Amino acid sequence: MEGLPNRELLEAMHSFPCTYTFKVIGSGDSQFAGRVVSAVRGHLTEDAEPAFSTIKSSRGNHMCVTIEPVVESADMVLKMYVTLRDVEGVVMLM
């Protein structure tokens, strides 16, 4: 999948299951963080509550959402990246 981390590298660098950090930069609107959290929660068990934090740019035009779900595999990470890049307002995904 183009633009996504390499599965083999993910498997070499992480011992799954583990906490994985996603940084999602996008629009500064009040609903952006909720859309990001909802997208990640769609891949988790019903009772999972991933830790997340937000930082707004100085002008408020953009927001960075850092979210840290527990992931079961490299494939799960890749699926989350695919979902996150389709979230409305996403500018950059790390």
PyMOL Python script that loads the backbone (N, CA, C, O; Angstrom):
from pymol import cmd

cmd.read_pdbstr("""\
ATOM      1  N   MET A   1       0.843  -1.177   0.000  1.00  0.00           N
ATOM      2  CA  MET A   1       0.000   0.000   0.000  1.00  0.00           C
ATOM      3  C   MET A   1       0.883   1.233   0.000  1.00  0.00           C
ATOM      4  O   MET A   1       1.739   1.404   0.868  1.00  0.00           O
ATOM      5  N   GLU A   2       0.671   2.059  -0.952  1.00  0.00           N
ATOM      6  CA  GLU A   2       1.512   3.231  -1.151  1.00  0.00           C
ATOM      7  C   GLU A   2       1.350   4.241  -0.015  1.00  0.00           C
ATOM      8  O   GLU A   2       0.238   4.533   0.427  1.00  0.00           O
ATOM      9  N   GLY A   3       2.489   4.768   0.446  1.00  0.00           N
ATOM     10  CA  GLY A   3       2.479   5.795   1.470  1.00  0.00           C
ATOM     11  C   GLY A   3       2.308   5.276   2.884  1.00  0.00           C
ATOM     12  O   GLY A   3       2.213   6.066   3.823  1.00  0.00           O
ATOM     13  N   LEU A   4       2.268   3.969   3.052  1.00  0.00           N
ATOM     14  CA  LEU A   4       2.105   3.378   4.376  1.00  0.00           C
ATOM     15  C   LEU A   4       3.423   2.784   4.846  1.00  0.00           C
ATOM     16  O   LEU A   4       4.301   2.487   4.036  1.00  0.00           O
ATOM     17  N   PRO A   5       3.563   2.610   6.172  1.00  0.00           N
ATOM     18  CA  PRO A   5       4.775   1.962   6.670  1.00  0.00           C
ATOM     19  C   PRO A   5       4.903   0.545   6.101  1.00  0.00           C
ATOM     20  O   PRO A   5       3.907  -0.079   5.734  1.00  0.00           O
ATOM     21  N   ASN A   6       6.103   0.065   6.034  1.00  0.00           N
ATOM     22  CA  ASN A   6       6.390  -1.276   5.550  1.00  0.00           C
ATOM     23  C   ASN A   6       6.030  -2.298   6.632  1.00  0.00           C
ATOM     24  O   ASN A   6       6.456  -2.165   7.779  1.00  0.00           O
ATOM     25  N   ARG A   7       5.248  -3.315   6.265  1.00  0.00           N
ATOM     26  CA  ARG A   7       4.810  -4.334   7.223  1.00  0.00           C
ATOM     27  C   ARG A   7       5.994  -5.011   7.918  1.00  0.00           C
ATOM     28  O   ARG A   7       5.984  -5.205   9.134  1.00  0.00           O
ATOM     29  N   GLU A   8       7.005  -5.365   7.137  1.00  0.00           N
ATOM     30  CA  GLU A   8       8.163  -6.053   7.714  1.00  0.00           C
ATOM     31  C   GLU A   8       8.896  -5.162   8.714  1.00  0.00           C
ATOM     32  O   GLU A   8       9.364  -5.640   9.748  1.00  0.00           O
ATOM     33  N   LEU A   9       8.994  -3.881   8.412  1.00  0.00           N
ATOM     34  CA  LEU A   9       9.646  -2.944   9.329  1.00  0.00           C
ATOM     35  C   LEU A   9       8.830  -2.792  10.609  1.00  0.00           C
ATOM     36  O   LEU A   9       9.393  -2.758  11.704  1.00  0.00           O
ATOM     37  N   LEU A  10       7.521  -2.702  10.481  1.00  0.00           N
ATOM     38  CA  LEU A  10       6.667  -2.633  11.670  1.00  0.00           C
ATOM     39  C   LEU A  10       6.880  -3.859  12.556  1.00  0.00           C
ATOM     40  O   LEU A  10       7.000  -3.741  13.776  1.00  0.00           O
ATOM     41  N   GLU A  11       6.925  -5.034  11.931  1.00  0.00           N
ATOM     42  CA  GLU A  11       7.104  -6.267  12.696  1.00  0.00           C
ATOM     43  C   GLU A  11       8.476  -6.347  13.339  1.00  0.00           C
ATOM     44  O   GLU A  11       8.620  -6.908  14.425  1.00  0.00           O
ATOM     45  N   ALA A  12       9.488  -5.791  12.680  1.00  0.00           N
ATOM     46  CA  ALA A  12      10.843  -5.807  13.235  1.00  0.00           C
ATOM     47  C   ALA A  12      11.003  -4.821  14.390  1.00  0.00           C
ATOM     48  O   ALA A  12      11.777  -5.062  15.316  1.00  0.00           O
ATOM     49  N   MET A  13      10.265  -3.706  14.331  1.00  0.00           N
ATOM     50  CA  MET A  13      10.451  -2.640  15.316  1.00  0.00           C
ATOM     51  C   MET A  13       9.499  -2.721  16.513  1.00  0.00           C
ATOM     52  O   MET A  13       9.722  -2.050  17.521  1.00  0.00           O
ATOM     53  N   HIS A  14       8.455  -3.525  16.418  1.00  0.00           N
ATOM     54  CA  HIS A  14       7.450  -3.594  17.478  1.00  0.00           C
ATOM     55  C   HIS A  14       7.191  -5.040  17.864  1.00  0.00           C
ATOM     56  O   HIS A  14       7.234  -5.937  17.022  1.00  0.00           O
ATOM     57  N   SER A  15       6.922  -5.255  19.137  1.00  0.00           N
ATOM     58  CA  SER A  15       6.515  -6.571  19.634  1.00  0.00           C
ATOM     59  C   SER A  15       5.008  -6.527  19.854  1.00  0.00           C
ATOM     60  O   SER A  15       4.534  -5.984  20.852  1.00  0.00           O
ATOM     61  N   PHE A  16       4.270  -7.093  18.929  1.00  0.00           N
ATOM     62  CA  PHE A  16       2.810  -7.058  19.004  1.00  0.00           C
ATOM     63  C   PHE A  16       2.299  -8.142  19.930  1.00  0.00           C
ATOM     64  O   PHE A  16       2.871  -9.231  19.974  1.00  0.00           O
ATOM     65  N   PRO A  17       1.226  -7.869  20.678  1.00  0.00           N
ATOM     66  CA  PRO A  17       0.477  -6.615  20.747  1.00  0.00           C
ATOM     67  C   PRO A  17       1.267  -5.546  21.503  1.00  0.00           C
ATOM     68  O   PRO A  17       2.079  -5.850  22.376  1.00  0.00           O
ATOM     69  N   CYS A  18       1.009  -4.288  21.144  1.00  0.00           N
ATOM     70  CA  CYS A  18       1.713  -3.168  21.777  1.00  0.00           C
ATOM     71  C   CYS A  18       0.912  -1.884  21.586  1.00  0.00           C
ATOM     72  O   CYS A  18      -0.042  -1.830  20.810  1.00  0.00           O
ATOM     73  N   THR A  19       1.326  -0.862  22.312  1.00  0.00           N
ATOM     74  CA  THR A  19       0.756   0.464  22.112  1.00  0.00           C
ATOM     75  C   THR A  19       1.471   1.090  20.925  1.00  0.00           C
ATOM     76  O   THR A  19       2.700   1.087  20.866  1.00  0.00           O
ATOM     77  N   TYR A  20       0.708   1.626  19.983  1.00  0.00           N
ATOM     78  CA  TYR A  20       1.277   2.242  18.786  1.00  0.00           C
ATOM     79  C   TYR A  20       0.823   3.697  18.737  1.00  0.00           C
ATOM     80  O   TYR A  20      -0.348   3.996  18.973  1.00  0.00           O
ATOM     81  N   THR A  21       1.747   4.594  18.431  1.00  0.00           N
ATOM     82  CA  THR A  21       1.439   6.021  18.396  1.00  0.00           C
ATOM     83  C   THR A  21       1.182   6.496  16.972  1.00  0.00           C
ATOM     84  O   THR A  21       2.019   6.334  16.084  1.00  0.00           O
ATOM     85  N   PHE A  22       0.010   7.083  16.776  1.00  0.00           N
ATOM     86  CA  PHE A  22      -0.340   7.743  15.521  1.00  0.00           C
ATOM     87  C   PHE A  22      -0.393   9.241  15.791  1.00  0.00           C
ATOM     88  O   PHE A  22      -0.920   9.671  16.816  1.00  0.00           O
ATOM     89  N   LYS A  23       0.147  10.028  14.882  1.00  0.00           N
ATOM     90  CA  LYS A  23       0.007  11.484  14.937  1.00  0.00           C
ATOM     91  C   LYS A  23      -0.747  11.891  13.684  1.00  0.00           C
ATOM     92  O   LYS A  23      -0.318  11.612  12.564  1.00  0.00           O
ATOM     93  N   VAL A  24      -1.872  12.554  13.888  1.00  0.00           N
ATOM     94  CA  VAL A  24      -2.746  12.932  12.789  1.00  0.00           C
ATOM     95  C   VAL A  24      -2.894  14.451  12.810  1.00  0.00           C
ATOM     96  O   VAL A  24      -3.410  15.018  13.773  1.00  0.00           O
ATOM     97  N   ILE A  25      -2.444  15.095  11.759  1.00  0.00           N
ATOM     98  CA  ILE A  25      -2.519  16.550  11.667  1.00  0.00           C
ATOM     99  C   ILE A  25      -3.598  16.898  10.657  1.00  0.00           C
ATOM    100  O   ILE A  25      -3.664  16.336   9.564  1.00  0.00           O
ATOM    101  N   GLY A  26      -4.440  17.841  11.056  1.00  0.00           N
ATOM    102  CA  GLY A  26      -5.528  18.205  10.163  1.00  0.00           C
ATOM    103  C   GLY A  26      -6.174  19.512  10.533  1.00  0.00           C
ATOM    104  O   GLY A  26      -5.579  20.356  11.204  1.00  0.00           O
ATOM    105  N   SER A  27      -7.399  19.666  10.084  1.00  0.00           N
ATOM    106  CA  SER A  27      -8.131  20.916  10.272  1.00  0.00           C
ATOM    107  C   SER A  27      -8.328  21.210  11.754  1.00  0.00           C
ATOM    108  O   SER A  27      -8.383  20.304  12.585  1.00  0.00           O
ATOM    109  N   GLY A  28      -8.432  22.484  12.059  1.00  0.00           N
ATOM    110  CA  GLY A  28      -8.594  22.905  13.445  1.00  0.00           C
ATOM    111  C   GLY A  28     -10.034  22.968  13.897  1.00  0.00           C
ATOM    112  O   GLY A  28     -10.319  23.524  14.958  1.00  0.00           O
ATOM    113  N   ASP A  29     -10.958  22.409  13.113  1.00  0.00           N
ATOM    114  CA  ASP A  29     -12.366  22.496  13.513  1.00  0.00           C
ATOM    115  C   ASP A  29     -12.631  21.651  14.751  1.00  0.00           C
ATOM    116  O   ASP A  29     -11.885  20.720  15.055  1.00  0.00           O
ATOM    117  N   SER A  30     -13.688  21.983  15.450  1.00  0.00           N
ATOM    118  CA  SER A  30     -13.968  21.378  16.754  1.00  0.00           C
ATOM    119  C   SER A  30     -14.297  19.890  16.682  1.00  0.00           C
ATOM    120  O   SER A  30     -14.272  19.215  17.711  1.00  0.00           O
ATOM    121  N   GLN A  31     -14.599  19.367  15.523  1.00  0.00           N
ATOM    122  CA  GLN A  31     -14.977  17.959  15.376  1.00  0.00           C
ATOM    123  C   GLN A  31     -13.831  17.054  14.920  1.00  0.00           C
ATOM    124  O   GLN A  31     -13.983  15.833  14.885  1.00  0.00           O
ATOM    125  N   PHE A  32     -12.687  17.645  14.572  1.00  0.00           N
ATOM    126  CA  PHE A  32     -11.595  16.862  13.988  1.00  0.00           C
ATOM    127  C   PHE A  32     -11.109  15.757  14.925  1.00  0.00           C
ATOM    128  O   PHE A  32     -10.998  14.603  14.511  1.00  0.00           O
ATOM    129  N   ALA A  33     -10.822  16.093  16.173  1.00  0.00           N
ATOM    130  CA  ALA A  33     -10.319  15.086  17.114  1.00  0.00           C
ATOM    131  C   ALA A  33     -11.316  13.945  17.277  1.00  0.00           C
ATOM    132  O   ALA A  33     -10.920  12.782  17.341  1.00  0.00           O
ATOM    133  N   GLY A  34     -12.584  14.261  17.343  1.00  0.00           N
ATOM    134  CA  GLY A  34     -13.609  13.229  17.471  1.00  0.00           C
ATOM    135  C   GLY A  34     -13.639  12.286  16.283  1.00  0.00           C
ATOM    136  O   GLY A  34     -13.827  11.080  16.441  1.00  0.00           O
ATOM    137  N   ARG A  35     -13.453  12.840  15.089  1.00  0.00           N
ATOM    138  CA  ARG A  35     -13.427  11.991  13.889  1.00  0.00           C
ATOM    139  C   ARG A  35     -12.230  11.045  13.921  1.00  0.00           C
ATOM    140  O   ARG A  35     -12.350   9.878  13.546  1.00  0.00           O
ATOM    141  N   VAL A  36     -11.074  11.545  14.369  1.00  0.00           N
ATOM    142  CA  VAL A  36      -9.866  10.716  14.448  1.00  0.00           C
ATOM    143  C   VAL A  36     -10.057   9.600  15.472  1.00  0.00           C
ATOM    144  O   VAL A  36      -9.780   8.436  15.183  1.00  0.00           O
ATOM    145  N   VAL A  37     -10.527   9.951  16.660  1.00  0.00           N
ATOM    146  CA  VAL A  37     -10.730   8.949  17.715  1.00  0.00           C
ATOM    147  C   VAL A  37     -11.754   7.912  17.264  1.00  0.00           C
ATOM    148  O   VAL A  37     -11.563   6.717  17.492  1.00  0.00           O
ATOM    149  N   SER A  38     -12.815   8.346  16.641  1.00  0.00           N
ATOM    150  CA  SER A  38     -13.845   7.425  16.158  1.00  0.00           C
ATOM    151  C   SER A  38     -13.290   6.462  15.112  1.00  0.00           C
ATOM    152  O   SER A  38     -13.621   5.277  15.116  1.00  0.00           O
ATOM    153  N   ALA A  39     -12.450   6.970  14.221  1.00  0.00           N
ATOM    154  CA  ALA A  39     -11.848   6.123  13.185  1.00  0.00           C
ATOM    155  C   ALA A  39     -10.989   5.029  13.804  1.00  0.00           C
ATOM    156  O   ALA A  39     -11.031   3.882  13.359  1.00  0.00           O
ATOM    157  N   VAL A  40     -10.214   5.371  14.822  1.00  0.00           N
ATOM    158  CA  VAL A  40      -9.355   4.383  15.486  1.00  0.00           C
ATOM    159  C   VAL A  40     -10.203   3.400  16.283  1.00  0.00           C
ATOM    160  O   VAL A  40      -9.965   2.193  16.233  1.00  0.00           O
ATOM    161  N   ARG A  41     -11.181   3.900  17.009  1.00  0.00           N
ATOM    162  CA  ARG A  41     -12.020   3.022  17.832  1.00  0.00           C
ATOM    163  C   ARG A  41     -12.769   1.996  16.988  1.00  0.00           C
ATOM    164  O   ARG A  41     -13.129   0.931  17.488  1.00  0.00           O
ATOM    165  N   GLY A  42     -13.004   2.299  15.729  1.00  0.00           N
ATOM    166  CA  GLY A  42     -13.667   1.352  14.844  1.00  0.00           C
ATOM    167  C   GLY A  42     -12.877   0.071  14.624  1.00  0.00           C
ATOM    168  O   GLY A  42     -13.428  -0.923  14.152  1.00  0.00           O
ATOM    169  N   HIS A  43     -11.598   0.085  14.959  1.00  0.00           N
ATOM    170  CA  HIS A  43     -10.739  -1.092  14.802  1.00  0.00           C
ATOM    171  C   HIS A  43     -10.502  -1.818  16.125  1.00  0.00           C
ATOM    172  O   HIS A  43      -9.859  -2.867  16.149  1.00  0.00           O
ATOM    173  N   LEU A  44     -11.014  -1.269  17.219  1.00  0.00           N
ATOM    174  CA  LEU A  44     -10.723  -1.805  18.545  1.00  0.00           C
ATOM    175  C   LEU A  44     -11.936  -2.525  19.117  1.00  0.00           C
ATOM    176  O   LEU A  44     -13.039  -2.434  18.580  1.00  0.00           O
ATOM    177  N   THR A  45     -11.715  -3.240  20.214  1.00  0.00           N
ATOM    178  CA  THR A  45     -12.834  -3.874  20.900  1.00  0.00           C
ATOM    179  C   THR A  45     -13.751  -2.793  21.454  1.00  0.00           C
ATOM    180  O   THR A  45     -13.336  -1.651  21.652  1.00  0.00           O
ATOM    181  N   GLU A  46     -14.976  -3.161  21.697  1.00  0.00           N
ATOM    182  CA  GLU A  46     -16.004  -2.203  22.095  1.00  0.00           C
ATOM    183  C   GLU A  46     -15.636  -1.391  23.336  1.00  0.00           C
ATOM    184  O   GLU A  46     -15.971  -0.209  23.420  1.00  0.00           O
ATOM    185  N   ASP A  47     -14.956  -2.007  24.295  1.00  0.00           N
ATOM    186  CA  ASP A  47     -14.640  -1.315  25.549  1.00  0.00           C
ATOM    187  C   ASP A  47     -13.280  -0.612  25.542  1.00  0.00           C
ATOM    188  O   ASP A  47     -12.895  -0.021  26.551  1.00  0.00           O
ATOM    189  N   ALA A  48     -12.556  -0.663  24.444  1.00  0.00           N
ATOM    190  CA  ALA A  48     -11.222  -0.047  24.376  1.00  0.00           C
ATOM    191  C   ALA A  48     -11.340   1.473  24.311  1.00  0.00           C
ATOM    192  O   ALA A  48     -12.150   2.014  23.557  1.00  0.00           O
ATOM    193  N   GLU A  49     -10.533   2.143  25.101  1.00  0.00           N
ATOM    194  CA  GLU A  49     -10.480   3.606  25.128  1.00  0.00           C
ATOM    195  C   GLU A  49      -9.030   4.033  24.921  1.00  0.00           C
ATOM    196  O   GLU A  49      -8.275   4.130  25.888  1.00  0.00           O
ATOM    197  N   PRO A  50      -8.627   4.289  23.676  1.00  0.00           N
ATOM    198  CA  PRO A  50      -7.235   4.671  23.440  1.00  0.00           C
ATOM    199  C   PRO A  50      -6.923   6.050  24.021  1.00  0.00           C
ATOM    200  O   PRO A  50      -7.736   6.970  23.937  1.00  0.00           O
ATOM    201  N   ALA A  51      -5.741   6.176  24.608  1.00  0.00           N
ATOM    202  CA  ALA A  51      -5.297   7.476  25.116  1.00  0.00           C
ATOM    203  C   ALA A  51      -5.061   8.401  23.934  1.00  0.00           C
ATOM    204  O   ALA A  51      -4.536   7.986  22.901  1.00  0.00           O
ATOM    205  N   PHE A  52      -5.458   9.673  24.096  1.00  0.00           N
ATOM    206  CA  PHE A  52      -5.181  10.637  23.033  1.00  0.00           C
ATOM    207  C   PHE A  52      -5.028  12.029  23.626  1.00  0.00           C
ATOM    208  O   PHE A  52      -5.519  12.323  24.716  1.00  0.00           O
ATOM    209  N   SER A  53      -4.333  12.876  22.875  1.00  0.00           N
ATOM    210  CA  SER A  53      -4.179  14.277  23.262  1.00  0.00           C
ATOM    211  C   SER A  53      -4.242  15.123  22.001  1.00  0.00           C
ATOM    212  O   SER A  53      -4.056  14.623  20.891  1.00  0.00           O
ATOM    213  N   THR A  54      -4.507  16.409  22.184  1.00  0.00           N
ATOM    214  CA  THR A  54      -4.594  17.318  21.046  1.00  0.00           C
ATOM    215  C   THR A  54      -3.778  18.574  21.308  1.00  0.00           C
ATOM    216  O   THR A  54      -3.627  19.013  22.448  1.00  0.00           O
ATOM    217  N   ILE A  55      -3.264  19.132  20.241  1.00  0.00           N
ATOM    218  CA  ILE A  55      -2.566  20.419  20.287  1.00  0.00           C
ATOM    219  C   ILE A  55      -3.037  21.210  19.073  1.00  0.00           C
ATOM    220  O   ILE A  55      -3.003  20.714  17.947  1.00  0.00           O
ATOM    221  N   LYS A  56      -3.477  22.446  19.311  1.00  0.00           N
ATOM    222  CA  LYS A  56      -3.884  23.321  18.202  1.00  0.00           C
ATOM    223  C   LYS A  56      -2.719  24.203  17.802  1.00  0.00           C
ATOM    224  O   LYS A  56      -1.886  24.565  18.633  1.00  0.00           O
ATOM    225  N   SER A  57      -2.665  24.547  16.526  1.00  0.00           N
ATOM    226  CA  SER A  57      -1.646  25.479  16.048  1.00  0.00           C
ATOM    227  C   SER A  57      -1.911  26.856  16.658  1.00  0.00           C
ATOM    228  O   SER A  57      -3.006  27.125  17.151  1.00  0.00           O
ATOM    229  N   SER A  58      -0.908  27.714  16.618  1.00  0.00           N
ATOM    230  CA  SER A  58      -1.033  29.027  17.256  1.00  0.00           C
ATOM    231  C   SER A  58      -2.188  29.851  16.689  1.00  0.00           C
ATOM    232  O   SER A  58      -2.797  30.635  17.417  1.00  0.00           O
ATOM    233  N   ARG A  59      -2.490  29.688  15.433  1.00  0.00           N
ATOM    234  CA  ARG A  59      -3.610  30.421  14.816  1.00  0.00           C
ATOM    235  C   ARG A  59      -4.921  29.640  14.864  1.00  0.00           C
ATOM    236  O   ARG A  59      -5.979  30.165  14.517  1.00  0.00           O
ATOM    237  N   GLY A  60      -4.842  28.400  15.291  1.00  0.00           N
ATOM    238  CA  GLY A  60      -6.047  27.587  15.390  1.00  0.00           C
ATOM    239  C   GLY A  60      -6.523  26.980  14.089  1.00  0.00           C
ATOM    240  O   GLY A  60      -7.609  26.404  14.029  1.00  0.00           O
ATOM    241  N   ASN A  61      -5.718  27.104  13.046  1.00  0.00           N
ATOM    242  CA  ASN A  61      -6.117  26.565  11.742  1.00  0.00           C
ATOM    243  C   ASN A  61      -5.950  25.057  11.650  1.00  0.00           C
ATOM    244  O   ASN A  61      -6.648  24.397  10.879  1.00  0.00           O
ATOM    245  N   HIS A  62      -5.029  24.511  12.433  1.00  0.00           N
ATOM    246  CA  HIS A  62      -4.725  23.084  12.384  1.00  0.00           C
ATOM    247  C   HIS A  62      -4.674  22.504  13.790  1.00  0.00           C
ATOM    248  O   HIS A  62      -4.530  23.221  14.780  1.00  0.00           O
ATOM    249  N   MET A  63      -4.797  21.190  13.843  1.00  0.00           N
ATOM    250  CA  MET A  63      -4.731  20.473  15.107  1.00  0.00           C
ATOM    251  C   MET A  63      -3.930  19.197  14.896  1.00  0.00           C
ATOM    252  O   MET A  63      -4.012  18.565  13.842  1.00  0.00           O
ATOM    253  N   CYS A  64      -3.155  18.826  15.910  1.00  0.00           N
ATOM    254  CA  CYS A  64      -2.455  17.543  15.914  1.00  0.00           C
ATOM    255  C   CYS A  64      -3.115  16.667  16.965  1.00  0.00           C
ATOM    256  O   CYS A  64      -3.212  17.045  18.133  1.00  0.00           O
ATOM    257  N   VAL A  65      -3.563  15.510  16.548  1.00  0.00           N
ATOM    258  CA  VAL A  65      -4.131  14.526  17.465  1.00  0.00           C
ATOM    259  C   VAL A  65      -3.123  13.395  17.585  1.00  0.00           C
ATOM    260  O   VAL A  65      -2.771  12.758  16.593  1.00  0.00           O
ATOM    261  N   THR A  66      -2.662  13.151  18.802  1.00  0.00           N
ATOM    262  CA  THR A  66      -1.792  12.012  19.083  1.00  0.00           C
ATOM    263  C   THR A  66      -2.667  10.970  19.761  1.00  0.00           C
ATOM    264  O   THR A  66      -3.266  11.235  20.803  1.00  0.00           O
ATOM    265  N   ILE A  67      -2.738   9.786  19.167  1.00  0.00           N
ATOM    266  CA  ILE A  67      -3.588   8.731  19.713  1.00  0.00           C
ATOM    267  C   ILE A  67      -2.777   7.450  19.814  1.00  0.00           C
ATOM    268  O   ILE A  67      -2.009   7.116  18.912  1.00  0.00           O
ATOM    269  N   GLU A  68      -2.953   6.729  20.930  1.00  0.00           N
ATOM    270  CA  GLU A  68      -2.118   5.570  21.232  1.00  0.00           C
ATOM    271  C   GLU A  68      -2.954   4.336  21.569  1.00  0.00           C
ATOM    272  O   GLU A  68      -3.106   3.989  22.741  1.00  0.00           O
ATOM    273  N   PRO A  69      -3.493   3.678  20.553  1.00  0.00           N
ATOM    274  CA  PRO A  69      -4.252   2.453  20.801  1.00  0.00           C
ATOM    275  C   PRO A  69      -3.325   1.252  21.003  1.00  0.00           C
ATOM    276  O   PRO A  69      -2.172   1.260  20.571  1.00  0.00           O
ATOM    277  N   VAL A  70      -3.844   0.236  21.659  1.00  0.00           N
ATOM    278  CA  VAL A  70      -3.148  -1.048  21.727  1.00  0.00           C
ATOM    279  C   VAL A  70      -3.530  -1.802  20.461  1.00  0.00           C
ATOM    280  O   VAL A  70      -4.710  -2.034  20.197  1.00  0.00           O
ATOM    281  N   VAL A  71      -2.523  -2.182  19.684  1.00  0.00           N
ATOM    282  CA  VAL A  71      -2.754  -2.870  18.413  1.00  0.00           C
ATOM    283  C   VAL A  71      -2.257  -4.308  18.508  1.00  0.00           C
ATOM    284  O   VAL A  71      -1.298  -4.605  19.220  1.00  0.00           O
ATOM    285  N   GLU A  72      -2.921  -5.183  17.783  1.00  0.00           N
ATOM    286  CA  GLU A  72      -2.613  -6.613  17.856  1.00  0.00           C
ATOM    287  C   GLU A  72      -1.567  -7.071  16.853  1.00  0.00           C
ATOM    288  O   GLU A  72      -0.905  -8.086  17.070  1.00  0.00           O
ATOM    289  N   SER A  73      -1.405  -6.329  15.748  1.00  0.00           N
ATOM    290  CA  SER A  73      -0.512  -6.790  14.685  1.00  0.00           C
ATOM    291  C   SER A  73      -0.138  -5.640  13.761  1.00  0.00           C
ATOM    292  O   SER A  73      -0.736  -4.564  13.810  1.00  0.00           O
ATOM    293  N   ALA A  74       0.860  -5.886  12.919  1.00  0.00           N
ATOM    294  CA  ALA A  74       1.244  -4.906  11.900  1.00  0.00           C
ATOM    295  C   ALA A  74       0.090  -4.680  10.930  1.00  0.00           C
ATOM    296  O   ALA A  74      -0.126  -3.556  10.478  1.00  0.00           O
ATOM    297  N   ASP A  75      -0.651  -5.733  10.608  1.00  0.00           N
ATOM    298  CA  ASP A  75      -1.803  -5.584   9.711  1.00  0.00           C
ATOM    299  C   ASP A  75      -2.846  -4.642  10.300  1.00  0.00           C
ATOM    300  O   ASP A  75      -3.460  -3.861   9.573  1.00  0.00           O
ATOM    301  N   MET A  76      -3.048  -4.712  11.603  1.00  0.00           N
ATOM    302  CA  MET A  76      -3.997  -3.817  12.259  1.00  0.00           C
ATOM    303  C   MET A  76      -3.524  -2.367  12.150  1.00  0.00           C
ATOM    304  O   MET A  76      -4.333  -1.470  11.908  1.00  0.00           O
ATOM    305  N   VAL A  77      -2.229  -2.132  12.325  1.00  0.00           N
ATOM    306  CA  VAL A  77      -1.664  -0.788  12.175  1.00  0.00           C
ATOM    307  C   VAL A  77      -1.928  -0.274  10.763  1.00  0.00           C
ATOM    308  O   VAL A  77      -2.376   0.859  10.587  1.00  0.00           O
ATOM    309  N   LEU A  78      -1.656  -1.094   9.771  1.00  0.00           N
ATOM    310  CA  LEU A  78      -1.841  -0.681   8.377  1.00  0.00           C
ATOM    311  C   LEU A  78      -3.307  -0.377   8.071  1.00  0.00           C
ATOM    312  O   LEU A  78      -3.606   0.576   7.351  1.00  0.00           O
ATOM    313  N   LYS A  79      -4.212  -1.176   8.610  1.00  0.00           N
ATOM    314  CA  LYS A  79      -5.639  -0.920   8.403  1.00  0.00           C
ATOM    315  C   LYS A  79      -6.053   0.404   9.037  1.00  0.00           C
ATOM    316  O   LYS A  79      -6.867   1.139   8.478  1.00  0.00           O
ATOM    317  N   MET A  80      -5.489   0.704  10.202  1.00  0.00           N
ATOM    318  CA  MET A  80      -5.799   1.977  10.856  1.00  0.00           C
ATOM    319  C   MET A  80      -5.283   3.151  10.028  1.00  0.00           C
ATOM    320  O   MET A  80      -5.968   4.166   9.900  1.00  0.00           O
ATOM    321  N   TYR A  81      -4.080   3.021   9.466  1.00  0.00           N
ATOM    322  CA  TYR A  81      -3.554   4.086   8.604  1.00  0.00           C
ATOM    323  C   TYR A  81      -4.490   4.333   7.421  1.00  0.00           C
ATOM    324  O   TYR A  81      -4.766   5.484   7.080  1.00  0.00           O
ATOM    325  N   VAL A  82      -4.977   3.268   6.799  1.00  0.00           N
ATOM    326  CA  VAL A  82      -5.882   3.414   5.652  1.00  0.00           C
ATOM    327  C   VAL A  82      -7.146   4.160   6.079  1.00  0.00           C
ATOM    328  O   VAL A  82      -7.603   5.061   5.374  1.00  0.00           O
ATOM    329  N   THR A  83      -7.704   3.794   7.215  1.00  0.00           N
ATOM    330  CA  THR A  83      -8.907   4.459   7.715  1.00  0.00           C
ATOM    331  C   THR A  83      -8.629   5.916   8.061  1.00  0.00           C
ATOM    332  O   THR A  83      -9.415   6.800   7.719  1.00  0.00           O
ATOM    333  N   LEU A  84      -7.506   6.168   8.741  1.00  0.00           N
ATOM    334  CA  LEU A  84      -7.195   7.533   9.174  1.00  0.00           C
ATOM    335  C   LEU A  84      -6.950   8.485   8.011  1.00  0.00           C
ATOM    336  O   LEU A  84      -7.320   9.657   8.090  1.00  0.00           O
ATOM    337  N   ARG A  85      -6.343   8.013   6.947  1.00  0.00           N
ATOM    338  CA  ARG A  85      -6.069   8.940   5.849  1.00  0.00           C
ATOM    339  C   ARG A  85      -7.343   9.357   5.121  1.00  0.00           C
ATOM    340  O   ARG A  85      -7.329  10.312   4.345  1.00  0.00           O
ATOM    341  N   ASP A  86      -8.449   8.642   5.367  1.00  0.00           N
ATOM    342  CA  ASP A  86      -9.731   9.010   4.771  1.00  0.00           C
ATOM    343  C   ASP A  86     -10.592   9.891   5.677  1.00  0.00           C
ATOM    344  O   ASP A  86     -11.687  10.299   5.288  1.00  0.00           O
ATOM    345  N   VAL A  87     -10.101  10.185   6.884  1.00  0.00           N
ATOM    346  CA  VAL A  87     -10.856  11.041   7.800  1.00  0.00           C
ATOM    347  C   VAL A  87     -10.915  12.459   7.228  1.00  0.00           C
ATOM    348  O   VAL A  87      -9.905  12.993   6.772  1.00  0.00           O
ATOM    349  N   GLU A  88     -12.085  13.052   7.255  1.00  0.00           N
ATOM    350  CA  GLU A  88     -12.268  14.412   6.746  1.00  0.00           C
ATOM    351  C   GLU A  88     -11.342  15.389   7.474  1.00  0.00           C
ATOM    352  O   GLU A  88     -11.312  15.431   8.704  1.00  0.00           O
ATOM    353  N   GLY A  89     -10.592  16.168   6.704  1.00  0.00           N
ATOM    354  CA  GLY A  89      -9.732  17.202   7.260  1.00  0.00           C
ATOM    355  C   GLY A  89      -8.288  16.801   7.474  1.00  0.00           C
ATOM    356  O   GLY A  89      -7.471  17.653   7.822  1.00  0.00           O
ATOM    357  N   VAL A  90      -7.935  15.519   7.277  1.00  0.00           N
ATOM    358  CA  VAL A  90      -6.556  15.079   7.497  1.00  0.00           C
ATOM    359  C   VAL A  90      -5.633  15.712   6.457  1.00  0.00           C
ATOM    360  O   VAL A  90      -5.909  15.694   5.257  1.00  0.00           O
ATOM    361  N   VAL A  91      -4.523  16.276   6.958  1.00  0.00           N
ATOM    362  CA  VAL A  91      -3.508  16.877   6.101  1.00  0.00           C
ATOM    363  C   VAL A  91      -2.256  16.007   6.076  1.00  0.00           C
ATOM    364  O   VAL A  91      -1.627  15.841   5.031  1.00  0.00           O
ATOM    365  N   MET A  92      -1.896  15.452   7.238  1.00  0.00           N
ATOM    366  CA  MET A  92      -0.684  14.636   7.346  1.00  0.00           C
ATOM    367  C   MET A  92      -0.907  13.558   8.396  1.00  0.00           C
ATOM    368  O   MET A  92      -1.603  13.761   9.391  1.00  0.00           O
ATOM    369  N   LEU A  93      -0.300  12.414   8.146  1.00  0.00           N
ATOM    370  CA  LEU A  93      -0.445  11.265   9.032  1.00  0.00           C
ATOM    371  C   LEU A  93       0.925  10.676   9.294  1.00  0.00           C
ATOM    372  O   LEU A  93       1.668  10.360   8.365  1.00  0.00           O
ATOM    373  N   MET A  94       1.253  10.532  10.572  1.00  0.00           N
ATOM    374  CA  MET A  94       2.554   9.960  10.946  1.00  0.00           C
ATOM    375  C   MET A  94       2.343   8.839  11.949  1.00  0.00           C
ATOM    376  O   MET A  94       3.309   8.221  12.397  1.00  0.00           O
TER     377      MET A  94
END
""", "prot")
cmd.dss("prot")
cmd.show_as("cartoon", "prot")
cmd.util.cbc("prot")
cmd.orient("prot")
